[in-house]
């Protein structure tokens, strides 16, 4: 809920201020909000509902922030996974967390073994 409240507050009071600035990437709070809203709509279209878990195997960065905000908006529980973990460690973590889906960065090669019930999604 904190994510959603902080985004709404920033959007209300500082819509044109920079929310993200890294290299050439620049986003205002209004632009970030619009991207998060579209991402939340995509997750909803994929069937995610409040209480579902979504694992994020993403490096720290804008994609991670957008997914964290979108999940918070929907009531979806984020299962953060450190990108430096081994495949075996990630498999154990996923078995314990039982997420409904996994978002992985497109540079990360797919794991060889995973339960068929998981929804594997490359970075959107």
MDTraj code that builds the backbone (N, CA, C; nanometers):
import mdtraj as md
import numpy as np

residues = "UNK UNK UNK UNK UNK UNK UNK UNK UNK UNK UNK UNK UNK UNK UNK UNK UNK UNK UNK UNK UNK UNK UNK UNK UNK UNK UNK UNK UNK UNK UNK UNK UNK UNK UNK UNK UNK UNK UNK UNK UNK UNK UNK UNK UNK UNK UNK UNK UNK UNK UNK UNK UNK UNK UNK UNK UNK UNK UNK UNK UNK UNK UNK UNK UNK UNK UNK UNK UNK UNK UNK UNK UNK UNK UNK UNK UNK UNK UNK UNK UNK UNK UNK UNK UNK UNK UNK UNK UNK UNK UNK UNK UNK UNK UNK UNK UNK UNK UNK UNK UNK UNK UNK UNK UNK UNK UNK UNK UNK UNK UNK UNK UNK UNK UNK UNK UNK UNK UNK UNK UNK UNK UNK UNK".split()
xyz = np.array([
    [0.0818, -0.1189, 0.0000],
    [0.0000, 0.0000, 0.0000],
    [0.0866, 0.1258, 0.0000],
    [0.2015, 0.1213, 0.0653],
    [0.2882, 0.2385, 0.0694],
    [0.3281, 0.2803, -0.0708],
    [0.3572, 0.1844, -0.1582],
    [0.3952, 0.2172, -0.2953],
    [0.2858, 0.3001, -0.3624],
    [0.1623, 0.2536, -0.3523],
    [0.0513, 0.3204, -0.4180],
    [0.0315, 0.4592, -0.3600],
    [0.0371, 0.4723, -0.2292],
    [0.0162, 0.6026, -0.1664],
    [0.1261, 0.7007, -0.2050],
    [0.2508, 0.6552, -0.2070],
    [0.3599, 0.7463, -0.2430],
    [0.3485, 0.7883, -0.3888],
    [0.3085, 0.6980, -0.4762],
    [0.2910, 0.7314, -0.6178],
    [0.1776, 0.8319, -0.6348],
    [0.0660, 0.8078, -0.5686],
    [-0.0478, 0.8991, -0.5802],
    [-0.0120, 1.0384, -0.5295],
    [0.0610, 1.0437, -0.4201],
    [0.1016, 1.1729, -0.3639],
    [0.1956, 1.2465, -0.4597],
    [0.2945, 1.1769, -0.5124],
    [0.3880, 1.2384, -0.6067],
    [0.3149, 1.2852, -0.7319],
    [0.2210, 1.2058, -0.7794],
    [0.1448, 1.2411, -0.8986],
    [0.0586, 1.3654, -0.8726],
    [0.0013, 1.3746, -0.7546],
    [-0.0851, 1.4877, -0.7207],
    [-0.0057, 1.6175, -0.7071],
    [0.1096, 1.6117, -0.6386],
    [0.1827, 1.7344, -0.6069],
    [0.2978, 1.7663, -0.7022],
    [0.3539, 1.6666, -0.7671],
    [0.4723, 1.6876, -0.8511],
    [0.4662, 1.6074, -0.9815],
    [0.3594, 1.6179, -1.0595],
    [0.3445, 1.5315, -1.1760],
    [0.4541, 1.5470, -1.2814],
    [0.5116, 1.6646, -1.2932],
    [0.6129, 1.6875, -1.3969],
    [0.7560, 1.6794, -1.3437],
    [0.7737, 1.6505, -1.2153],
    [0.9079, 1.6318, -1.1596],
    [0.9624, 1.4960, -1.2026],
    [1.0941, 1.4869, -1.2061],
    [1.1563, 1.3603, -1.2445],
    [1.1385, 1.2556, -1.1358],
    [1.0889, 1.1408, -1.1770],
    [1.0766, 1.0256, -1.0883],
    [1.1949, 0.9317, -1.1086],
    [1.2509, 0.9338, -1.2291],
    [1.3613, 0.8437, -1.2637],
    [1.4557, 0.9147, -1.3587],
    [1.5831, 0.9060, -1.3284],
    [1.6841, 0.9651, -1.4149],
    [1.8093, 0.8783, -1.4062],
    [1.8374, 0.8097, -1.5153],
    [1.9573, 0.7256, -1.5202],
    [2.0056, 0.7230, -1.6646],
    [2.1217, 0.7775, -1.6873],
    [2.1708, 0.7876, -1.8241],
    [2.0761, 0.8731, -1.9060],
    [2.0311, 0.8196, -2.0177],
    [1.9360, 0.8911, -2.1042],
    [1.7909, 0.8679, -2.0627],
    [1.7677, 0.7707, -1.9739],
    [1.6310, 0.7405, -1.9306],
    [1.5830, 0.8444, -1.8309],
    [1.4733, 0.9097, -1.8645],
    [1.4128, 1.0082, -1.7759],
    [1.2613, 0.9890, -1.7787],
    [1.2015, 0.9844, -1.6614],
    [1.0561, 0.9707, -1.6499],
    [1.0038, 1.0673, -1.5456],
    [0.8948, 1.1352, -1.5773],
    [0.8279, 1.2164, -1.4769],
    [0.7362, 1.1243, -1.3964],
    [0.6845, 1.1763, -1.2866],
    [0.5922, 1.0958, -1.2073],
    [0.4666, 1.0629, -1.2883],
    [0.4220, 1.1545, -1.3738],
    [0.3049, 1.1271, -1.4577],
    [0.3346, 1.0124, -1.5549],
    [0.4509, 1.0155, -1.6183],
    [0.4880, 0.9096, -1.7126],
    [0.5050, 0.7754, -1.6413],
    [0.5695, 0.7783, -1.5244],
    [0.5858, 0.6552, -1.4474],
    [0.4495, 0.5989, -1.4080],
    [0.3615, 0.6850, -1.3622],
    [0.2267, 0.6417, -1.3241],
    [0.1550, 0.5769, -1.4426],
    [0.1636, 0.6379, -1.5599],
    [0.0980, 0.5820, -1.6789],
    [0.1550, 0.4444, -1.7137],
    [0.2867, 0.4290, -1.7040],
    [0.3479, 0.2991, -1.7350],
    [0.3091, 0.1938, -1.6319],
    [0.3044, 0.2329, -1.5053],
    [0.2639, 0.1396, -1.3998],
    [0.1179, 0.0988, -1.4185],
    [0.0331, 0.1949, -1.4549],
    [-0.1085, 0.1653, -1.4782],
    [-0.1253, 0.0646, -1.5922],
    [-0.0505, 0.0840, -1.7015],
    [-0.0584, -0.0098, -1.8139],
    [-0.0059, -0.1484, -1.7747],
    [0.1010, -0.1513, -1.6959],
    [0.1565, -0.2788, -1.6513],
    [0.0580, -0.3508, -1.5596],
    [-0.0076, -0.2759, -1.4706],
    [-0.1091, -0.3360, -1.3827],
    [-0.2239, -0.3926, -1.4658],
    [-0.2627, -0.3220, -1.5718],
    [-0.3695, -0.3716, -1.6596],
    [-0.3261, -0.5004, -1.7296],
    [-0.2004, -0.5069, -1.7699],
    [-0.1481, -0.6277, -1.8341],
    [-0.1502, -0.7455, -1.7372],
    [-0.1052, -0.7219, -1.6136],
    [-0.1064, -0.8291, -1.5128],
    [-0.2491, -0.8757, -1.4852],
    [-0.3427, -0.7823, -1.4809],
    [-0.4830, -0.8173, -1.4606],
    [-0.5328, -0.9025, -1.5778],
    [-0.4965, -0.8620, -1.6991],
    [-0.5355, -0.9380, -1.8185],
    [-0.4784, -1.0796, -1.8149],
    [-0.3594, -1.0951, -1.7550],
    [-0.2972, -1.2268, -1.7427],
    [-0.3582, -1.3094, -1.6292],
    [-0.4507, -1.2495, -1.5540],
    [-0.5232, -1.3247, -1.4523],
    [-0.4727, -1.3076, -1.3098],
    [-0.3814, -1.2166, -1.2867],
    [-0.3329, -1.1966, -1.1503],
    [-0.4385, -1.1247, -1.0677],
    [-0.4568, -1.1729, -0.9453],
    [-0.5572, -1.1189, -0.8536],
    [-0.4931, -1.0894, -0.7199],
    [-0.5601, -1.0084, -0.6352],
    [-0.5057, -0.9793, -0.5024],
    [-0.4733, -1.1090, -0.4269],
    [-0.3573, -1.1111, -0.3651],
    [-0.3137, -1.2282, -0.2896],
    [-0.2263, -1.3233, -0.3689],
    [-0.2306, -1.3144, -0.5017],
    [-0.1402, -1.3959, -0.5835],
    [0.0035, -1.3500, -0.5597],
    [0.0973, -1.4425, -0.5810],
    [0.2391, -1.4082, -0.5687],
    [0.3003, -1.4005, -0.7076],
    [0.3860, -1.3003, -0.7259],
    [0.4593, -1.2851, -0.8510],
    [0.6069, -1.2693, -0.8181],
    [0.6873, -1.3640, -0.8650],
    [0.8315, -1.3595, -0.8407],
    [0.8965, -1.2663, -0.9427],
    [0.9888, -1.1840, -0.8947],
    [1.0616, -1.0909, -0.9814],
    [1.2091, -1.1256, -0.9794],
    [1.2583, -1.1733, -1.0900],
    [1.4007, -1.2045, -1.1072],
    [1.4564, -1.0969, -1.1999],
    [1.4690, -0.9780, -1.1449],
    [1.5106, -0.8604, -1.2209],
    [1.6231, -0.7889, -1.1473],
    [1.7142, -0.7277, -1.2213],
    [1.8158, -0.6457, -1.1545],
    [1.7499, -0.5198, -1.0975],
    [1.8169, -0.4567, -1.0013],
    [1.7661, -0.3306, -0.9488],
    [1.7576, -0.2306, -1.0631],
    [1.6447, -0.1681, -1.0780],
    [1.6292, -0.0719, -1.1856],
    [1.4838, -0.0362, -1.2075],
    [1.4590, 0.0332, -1.3165],
    [1.3263, 0.0857, -1.3456],
    [1.2223, -0.0252, -1.3642],
    [1.2574, -0.1344, -1.4313],
    [1.1608, -0.2435, -1.4494],
    [1.1147, -0.2984, -1.3146],
    [1.2092, -0.3170, -1.2242],
    [1.1740, -0.3683, -1.0916],
    [1.0777, -0.2719, -1.0210],
    [1.1082, -0.1432, -1.0272],
    [1.0238, -0.0421, -0.9623],
    [0.8830, -0.0446, -1.0208],
    [0.8734, -0.0518, -1.1525],
    [0.7411, -0.0526, -1.2163],
    [0.6602, -0.1759, -1.1747],
    [0.7250, -0.2926, -1.1714],
    [0.6532, -0.4131, -1.1299],
    [0.6126, -0.4053, -0.9827],
    [0.6995, -0.3525, -0.8981],
    [0.6663, -0.3409, -0.7555],
    [0.5450, -0.2495, -0.7361],
    [0.5421, -0.1364, -0.8051],
    [0.4270, -0.0466, -0.7959],
    [0.3008, -0.1118, -0.8524],
    [0.3122, -0.1764, -0.9682],
    [0.1953, -0.2393, -1.0305],
    [0.1382, -0.3493, -0.9407],
    [0.2256, -0.4303, -0.8828],
    [0.1798, -0.5364, -0.7926],
    [0.1122, -0.4783, -0.6699],
    [0.1720, -0.3740, -0.6133],
    [0.1125, -0.3102, -0.4972],
    [-0.0255, -0.2552, -0.5308],
    [-0.0380, -0.1960, -0.6462],
    [-0.1653, -0.1402, -0.6925],
    [-0.2729, -0.2489, -0.6962],
    [-0.2342, -0.3681, -0.7405],
    [-0.3297, -0.4780, -0.7563],
    [-0.3465, -0.5648, -0.6320],
    [-0.2595, -0.5476, -0.5338],
    [-0.2629, -0.6348, -0.4168],
    [-0.1921, -0.7663, -0.4405],
    [-0.1084, -0.7719, -0.5435],
    [-0.0292, -0.8907, -0.5740],
    [0.0979, -0.8856, -0.4902],
    [0.1364, -0.9983, -0.4342],
    [0.2530, -1.0061, -0.3459],
    [0.3791, -1.0283, -0.4288],
    [0.4764, -0.9389, -0.4119],
    [0.6037, -0.9512, -0.4837],
    [0.6947, -1.0474, -0.4092],
    [0.7535, -1.1409, -0.4829],
    [0.8554, -1.2308, -0.4303],
    [0.9869, -1.1900, -0.4976],
    [1.0663, -1.1051, -0.4310],
    [1.1906, -1.0596, -0.4940],
    [1.2958, -1.1698, -0.4921],
    [1.3647, -1.1858, -0.6046],
    [1.4696, -1.2865, -0.6150],
    [1.5978, -1.2173, -0.6589],
    [1.7021, -1.2380, -0.5831],
    [1.8321, -1.1798, -0.6144],
    [1.8863, -1.2418, -0.7423],
    [1.9254, -1.1579, -0.8372],
    [1.9741, -1.2085, -0.9663],
    [2.1085, -1.2787, -0.9540],
    [2.1740, -1.2672, -0.8409],
    [2.3044, -1.3321, -0.8224],
    [2.2934, -1.4729, -0.7652],
    [2.1726, -1.5178, -0.7370],
    [2.1559, -1.6536, -0.6848],
    [2.1805, -1.7554, -0.7950],
    [2.2203, -1.8747, -0.7544],
    [2.2383, -1.9838, -0.8515],
    [2.1014, -2.0370, -0.8919],
    [2.0979, -2.1133, -0.9998],
    [1.9718, -2.1735, -1.0451],
    [1.9118, -2.2635, -0.9376],
    [1.9968, -2.3394, -0.8674],
    [1.9469, -2.4287, -0.7613],
    [1.8841, -2.3470, -0.6477],
    [1.9472, -2.2362, -0.6116],
    [1.8921, -2.1515, -0.5052],
    [1.7594, -2.0894, -0.5486],
    [1.7527, -2.0476, -0.6738],
    [1.6286, -1.9895, -0.7253],
    [1.5187, -2.0943, -0.7277],
    [1.5514, -2.2148, -0.7710],
    [1.4525, -2.3238, -0.7722],
    [1.3964, -2.3491, -0.6329],
    [1.4840, -2.3551, -0.5315],
    [1.4390, -2.3765, -0.3934],
    [1.3488, -2.2631, -0.3473],
    [1.3880, -2.1409, -0.3778],
    [1.3088, -2.0252, -0.3381],
    [1.1696, -2.0301, -0.4028],
    [1.1662, -2.0638, -0.5306],
    [1.0384, -2.0705, -0.6011],
    [0.9501, -2.1834, -0.5480],
    [1.0119, -2.2973, -0.5123],
    [0.9342, -2.4072, -0.4540],
    [0.8696, -2.3653, -0.3227],
    [0.9435, -2.2900, -0.2415],
    [0.8907, -2.2461, -0.1118],
    [0.7866, -2.1360, -0.1254],
    [0.8075, -2.0437, -0.2174],
    [0.7180, -1.9288, -0.2306],
    [0.5909, -1.9605, -0.3093],
    [0.5974, -2.0600, -0.3970],
    [0.4833, -2.0983, -0.4814],
    [0.4199, -1.9789, -0.5535],
    [0.4991, -1.9029, -0.6289],
    [0.4397, -1.7887, -0.6993],
    [0.3529, -1.8348, -0.8155],
    [0.2589, -1.7512, -0.8516],
    [0.1733, -1.7807, -0.9673],
    [0.2482, -1.7542, -1.0968],
    [0.3485, -1.6670, -1.0895],
    [0.4245, -1.6341, -1.2093],
    [0.5631, -1.5846, -1.1737],
    [0.6444, -1.5734, -1.2756],
    [0.7812, -1.5252, -1.2602],
    [0.8104, -1.4277, -1.3728],
    [0.8611, -1.3122, -1.3371],
    [0.9088, -1.2156, -1.4350],
    [1.0600, -1.2232, -1.4291],
    [1.1206, -1.2520, -1.5426],
    [1.2662, -1.2582, -1.5452],
    [1.3171, -1.1660, -1.6529],
    [1.4337, -1.1113, -1.6291],
    [1.4948, -1.0236, -1.7268],
    [1.5294, -1.1037, -1.8518],
    [1.5154, -1.0450, -1.9671],
    [1.5381, -1.1171, -2.0920],
    [1.6829, -1.1622, -2.1079],
    [1.7756, -1.1013, -2.0331],
    [1.9161, -1.1435, -2.0420],
    [1.9428, -1.2692, -1.9603],
    [1.8513, -1.3066, -1.8738],
    [1.8667, -1.4254, -1.7886],
    [1.8185, -1.5471, -1.8659],
    [1.9016, -1.6487, -1.8781],
    [1.8584, -1.7674, -1.9523],
    [1.7553, -1.8460, -1.8702],
    [1.6609, -1.9082, -1.9383],
    [1.5569, -1.9829, -1.8672],
    [1.6160, -2.0990, -1.7874],
    [1.5531, -2.1296, -1.6759],
    [1.5953, -2.2435, -1.5962],
    [1.5454, -2.3720, -1.6610],
    [1.6161, -2.4770, -1.6430],
    [1.5819, -2.6019, -1.7104],
    [1.4632, -2.6725, -1.6477],
    [1.4547, -2.6716, -1.5164],
    [1.3463, -2.7434, -1.4499],
    [1.2576, -2.6458, -1.3754],
    [1.1278, -2.6559, -1.3997],
    [1.0327, -2.5761, -1.3248],
    [0.8961, -2.6406, -1.3363],
    [0.8139, -2.6249, -1.2332],
    [0.6798, -2.6832, -1.2388],
    [0.5991, -2.6216, -1.3515],
    [0.5215, -2.7028, -1.4207],
    [0.4427, -2.6551, -1.5328],
    [0.3333, -2.5567, -1.4949],
    [0.2981, -2.5484, -1.3663],
    [0.1901, -2.4589, -1.3268],
    [0.2360, -2.3138, -1.3182],
    [0.3658, -2.2911, -1.3226],
    [0.4134, -2.1531, -1.3131],
    [0.3965, -2.0827, -1.4449],
    [0.3618, -1.9591, -1.4377],
    [0.3502, -1.8739, -1.5554],
    [0.4829, -1.8009, -1.5722],
    [0.5568, -1.8383, -1.6744],
    [0.6872, -1.7762, -1.6972],
    [0.6699, -1.6639, -1.7971],
    [0.7103, -1.5465, -1.7572],
    [0.6927, -1.4281, -1.8405],
    [0.8271, -1.3609, -1.8555],
    [0.8703, -1.3357, -1.9757],
    [0.9897, -1.2543, -1.9948],
    [0.9547, -1.1097, -1.9620],
    [1.0562, -1.0307, -1.9438],
    [1.0342, -0.8892, -1.9143],
    [0.9417, -0.8313, -2.0191],
    [0.8390, -0.7595, -1.9763],
    [0.7403, -0.7024, -2.0685],
    [0.7917, -0.5734, -2.1275],
])
top = md.Topology()
chain = top.add_chain()
for i, resn in enumerate(residues, 1):
    res = top.add_residue(resn, chain, resSeq=i)
    for name in ("N", "CA", "C"):
        top.add_atom(name, md.element.get_by_symbol(name[0]), res)
traj = md.Trajectory(xyz[None], top)
